[in-house]
Amino acid sequence: MQRRLLTIAVIALAADLLVAGCGGGSNGESNTEAGYGAAAETTSSSNDVSGQSTVAVVSTASVPKLGRILVDAKGFTLYDFHKDKGRQSSCYGACAKVWPPLTSAGPAKVGEGARGSKLGTVKRQDGTLQVTYAGHPLYTYTADVKAGDVSGNDFSSFGAQWYALLPSGEEAGD
């Protein structure tokens, strides 16, 4: 199963590189209206239809096997990465293409089931704000193709394990 998911992630990354090399947009910028699973989206910040970055929302949803976990505004699972050092992300370049960081135009908003006291942001190397929860930088996963997918949970990729997070800020088991 992990080999199949890794293959999907590699294919998504290759497609992203192909699209990036071809230009994609008329002004040379990437298409920020791409769907969540689209590899052309380099961050998973909430974007309105005009392509402008908006404030991210962190909520919870119930999924089979894991129970109630953190999700973004579109219902996609949010993960933490064991390679991160405290609140600082260790996922850039190819890693961020497969595991897009959840970014926000300002302080993230608390959605249903999430705890405001655990929500925060940290500045990434490129100056964008990445959303954190209980001190963990948050990411989505390109192999999750629909809301409720948790294919990245307890998955080893880019040198460390990835886990969905519970509303408590603890990692979800399998």
Residue pairs with C-beta under 8 A, 6 or more apart in sequence:
2 155
2 156
5 143
5 151
5 152
5 155
6 157
8 142
8 143
9 98
9 141
9 142
9 143
9 157
12 37
12 39
12 97
12 98
12 142
12 143
13 39
13 94
13 97
13 98
13 142
15 39
16 39
16 40
16 97
19 39
19 40
20 30
20 40
24 30
24 31
24 40
25 31
30 40
30 41
30 42
31 38
31 40
31 41
31 51
32 41
32 47
32 51
32 53
33 47
33 49
33 51
34 40
34 41
35 41
36 44
36 74
36 76
36 140
36 144
37 142
37 143
37 144
37 145
37 146
39 97
39 142
41 100
42 96
42 97
42 100
43 96
43 100
43 101
43 102
43 103
43 128
44 72
44 76
44 100
44 101
44 102
44 103
44 139
44 140
45 53
45 54
45 56
45 102
45 103
45 104
45 105
45 128
46 53
46 54
46 55
46 56
46 57
46 72
46 73
46 104
47 53
47 54
48 54
52 105
53 103
53 104
53 105
54 104
54 105
55 104
55 105
55 106
55 107
55 108
55 109
56 72
56 73
56 102
56 103
56 104
56 108
56 109
56 131
57 72
57 73
57 108
57 109
57 110
57 111
58 70
58 71
58 72
58 78
58 102
58 108
58 109
58 110
58 111
58 114
58 119
58 131
58 133
58 138
59 70
59 71
59 72
59 73
59 111
59 112
59 113
59 114
60 68
60 69
60 70
60 71
60 111
60 112
60 113
60 114
60 167
61 68
61 69
61 71
61 75
61 113
61 147
61 148
62 68
62 69
63 69
63 77
63 148
63 150
63 164
65 150
65 174
66 150
66 153
66 164
66 172
66 173
66 174
67 166
67 172
68 113
68 166
68 167
69 77
69 78
69 150
69 164
69 165
69 166
69 167
69 172
70 77
70 78
70 114
70 133
70 138
70 164
70 165
70 166
70 167
71 77
71 78
71 147
72 78
72 102
72 140
73 111
74 147
75 147
75 148
76 140
76 141
76 144
76 147
76 149
77 140
77 141
77 144
77 148
77 149
77 150
77 152
77 153
77 164
78 102
78 133
78 138
78 139
78 140
78 164
78 165
79 99
79 138
79 139
79 140
79 141
79 152
79 153
79 162
79 163
79 164
79 165
80 133
80 136
80 137
80 138
80 139
80 162
80 163
80 165
80 171
81 89
81 90
81 91
81 99
81 137
81 139
81 158
81 160
81 161
81 162
82 160
82 161
82 162
82 163
83 90
83 91
83 158
83 159
83 160
84 90
84 91
84 136
84 137
86 135
87 120
87 122
87 132
87 135
87 136
87 137
88 122
88 137
89 101
89 122
89 124
89 130
89 137
90 160
91 99
91 101
91 137
91 139
91 158
92 124
92 125
94 158
95 157
95 158
97 142
98 141
98 142
98 143
98 157
98 158
99 139
99 140
99 141
99 142
99 152
99 157
99 158
99 162
100 139
100 140
100 142
101 124
101 128
101 130
101 131
101 137
101 138
101 139
102 108
102 130
102 131
102 138
102 139
102 140
103 124
103 128
103 129
103 130
103 131
104 121
104 129
104 130
104 131
105 129
106 129
107 119
107 120
107 121
108 119
108 120
108 121
108 131
110 116
110 119
113 167
114 133
114 167
115 167
115 169
118 133
118 134
118 169
119 131
119 132
119 133
120 131
120 132
120 133
120 135
121 129
121 130
121 131
121 132
122 129
122 130
122 132
122 137
123 129
123 130
124 130
130 137
130 138
131 137
131 138
132 138
133 165
133 169
134 165
134 168
134 169
134 170
135 169
136 165
136 169
138 165
139 162
141 151
141 152
141 155
141 162
143 149
143 151
143 152
144 150
144 151
144 152
150 164
150 172
152 162
152 164
153 162
153 163
153 164
153 172
153 174
154 161
154 162
154 163
154 173
154 174
155 161
155 162
156 162
163 171
163 172
164 171
164 172
165 171
165 172
166 172
